[in-house]
Amino acid sequence: MPEGAEARWWAVRRVRSEKPATYTCPFCGELLHAMSDHVLIAPEADGNRRRHAHTACVLAAREAGRLPTRDEWRAGGGTRRRADDGNEEERVTGIEPA
């Protein structure tokens, strides 16, 4: 879980930037280039506390139940949907397209 990011639910969406910036993934601590496909997470949709993270790291956290979406939090549990195209990111709810 990202340090200092206590939250009941998370806004999660895919991003890719044209900005030549580098971020540190809050899950693995490794560098993340803004121009690569990655995920933006924000505790309770608070844009001031948003963090950039590797897609694989977010998927692992979602699989472990550590990043519930607002809908999941409201429902009181994690819900999953199945993707027919074999795309791993689409198998986990809450990662919105860029």
Secondary structure, 3 states (H helix, E strand, C coil): CCCCCCCCCEEEEEECCCCCCEEECCCCCCEEECCCCEEEEEECCCHHHCEEECHHHHHHHHHCCCCCCHHHHHHCCCCCCCCCCCCHHHHCCCCECC
